[in-house]
Amino acid sequence: MKTLRVWSIVLGLTLIFALSYDGSAQSKSQPKTPSKSAQTAAPKKADLLDLNSATKQELMTLPGIGDAYAQKIIDNRPYRAKNELTQKKIVPEATYEKIRDLVIARQSTASRTDSTKPAPAKTRQPKK
């Protein structure tokens, strides 16, 4: 009976403390920082670096891409998909994992093949 009374007092004090605590003491002393998931979120589509049109300097801003890899990326253009970087063995898989959320391979209208356009009709020359 005495232990039941002690436990009810402890539980009551715990509830009072939990309900009165709002966490403001911690938030006042430490500035809020964005969560880790917000920091590592993928950039917007407009912010992605295009592998087919980026300059060497722009490519070198990517993590793990130095002078040599940037030049290899430029030399092997155009790309239909960004995963061709590893398929064509231009960059290692580990480097690709670092940059895959930062790049895109846009297709320009000039780089498309003529197969999308109808072939010109051949005209017969009249015999003379």
C-alpha positions as CSV (number, residue, x, y, z in Angstrom):
1,M,0.0,0.0,0.0
2,K,2.8,2.3,0.9
3,T,4.7,1.5,-2.4
4,L,1.5,2.2,-4.4
5,R,1.4,5.7,-2.9
6,V,5.1,6.3,-3.6
7,W,4.7,5.2,-7.2
8,S,1.6,7.4,-7.7
9,I,3.5,10.4,-6.4
10,V,6.5,9.7,-8.7
11,L,4.1,9.3,-11.7
12,G,2.3,12.5,-10.8
13,L,5.5,14.5,-10.5
14,T,6.7,13.1,-13.8
15,L,3.5,14.0,-15.6
16,I,3.6,17.5,-14.1
17,F,7.2,18.0,-15.2
18,A,6.6,16.6,-18.7
19,L,3.6,18.8,-19.3
20,S,5.3,22.0,-18.0
21,Y,8.5,21.5,-20.0
22,D,8.3,23.2,-23.4
23,G,11.9,22.8,-24.6
24,S,12.4,26.6,-24.9
25,A,15.5,26.5,-22.7
26,Q,17.4,24.4,-25.3
27,S,16.2,26.4,-28.3
28,K,17.2,29.7,-26.8
29,S,20.8,28.6,-26.2
30,Q,21.4,26.9,-29.5
31,P,20.5,28.3,-32.9
32,K,18.3,26.0,-35.0
33,T,20.0,24.3,-37.9
34,P,18.3,22.5,-40.8
35,S,17.9,18.8,-40.4
36,K,20.4,16.6,-42.1
37,S,17.8,15.3,-44.5
38,A,17.1,18.9,-45.6
39,Q,20.8,19.6,-46.1
40,T,21.2,16.5,-48.4
41,A,18.0,17.0,-50.3
42,A,18.5,16.8,-54.1
43,P,18.8,20.1,-55.9
44,K,15.9,21.4,-58.0
45,K,15.9,20.3,-61.6
46,A,16.9,23.8,-62.7
47,D,20.0,23.7,-60.5
48,L,21.3,20.5,-62.1
49,L,24.5,20.7,-64.1
50,D,24.1,19.5,-67.7
51,L,26.8,17.0,-68.7
52,N,26.3,17.9,-72.4
53,S,26.8,21.7,-72.1
54,A,28.7,22.4,-68.9
55,T,32.1,24.0,-69.1
56,K,35.3,22.3,-67.7
57,Q,35.3,24.8,-64.8
58,E,31.6,24.0,-64.0
59,L,32.3,20.3,-64.1
60,M,35.3,20.7,-61.8
61,T,33.0,22.2,-59.1
62,L,31.4,18.7,-58.7
63,P,32.7,16.6,-55.8
64,G,35.4,14.1,-56.9
65,I,35.7,15.7,-60.4
66,G,39.1,17.2,-61.1
67,D,40.8,18.4,-64.3
68,A,41.3,14.9,-65.8
69,Y,37.7,13.6,-65.2
70,A,36.2,16.9,-66.4
71,Q,38.2,16.6,-69.6
72,K,37.1,13.0,-70.1
73,I,33.5,14.0,-69.6
74,I,33.8,16.7,-72.3
75,D,35.7,14.4,-74.7
76,N,32.9,11.7,-74.6
77,R,29.9,13.9,-75.2
78,P,27.0,13.7,-76.0
79,Y,25.3,11.7,-73.3
80,R,21.8,10.3,-73.6
81,A,21.7,9.5,-69.9
82,K,23.9,10.5,-66.9
83,N,24.6,6.9,-66.0
84,E,26.6,6.6,-69.2
85,L,29.5,8.1,-67.2
86,T,29.9,4.7,-65.5
87,Q,28.8,2.6,-68.5
88,K,31.5,4.1,-70.7
89,K,34.0,4.0,-67.7
90,I,34.5,7.7,-67.8
91,V,34.3,8.0,-64.0
92,P,34.4,5.3,-61.3
93,E,31.2,4.2,-59.6
94,A,32.2,5.8,-56.3
95,T,32.6,9.2,-58.0
96,Y,29.3,8.8,-59.9
97,E,27.5,8.1,-56.6
98,K,28.7,11.5,-55.3
99,I,27.5,13.5,-58.4
100,R,24.5,11.6,-59.7
101,D,22.0,13.9,-57.8
102,L,23.8,17.0,-59.1
103,V,23.9,16.3,-62.8
104,I,21.6,15.7,-65.7
105,A,22.1,14.8,-69.4
106,R,19.8,17.1,-71.4
107,Q,19.2,16.4,-75.0
108,S,19.7,19.4,-77.3
109,T,17.8,19.5,-80.6
110,A,21.0,19.8,-82.5
111,S,22.4,16.6,-81.1
112,R,19.4,14.5,-82.0
113,T,19.7,12.2,-85.0
114,D,18.0,12.8,-88.2
115,S,15.9,9.6,-87.6
116,T,13.3,11.8,-85.8
117,K,12.8,13.8,-89.0
118,P,11.2,12.3,-92.1
119,A,13.5,11.6,-94.9
120,P,13.3,13.8,-97.9
121,A,11.4,12.3,-100.8
122,K,13.5,11.2,-103.7
123,T,12.4,12.5,-107.1
124,R,13.0,10.6,-110.3
125,Q,14.7,12.4,-113.0
126,P,12.9,12.0,-116.3
127,K,14.8,10.0,-119.0
128,K,16.1,12.0,-121.9
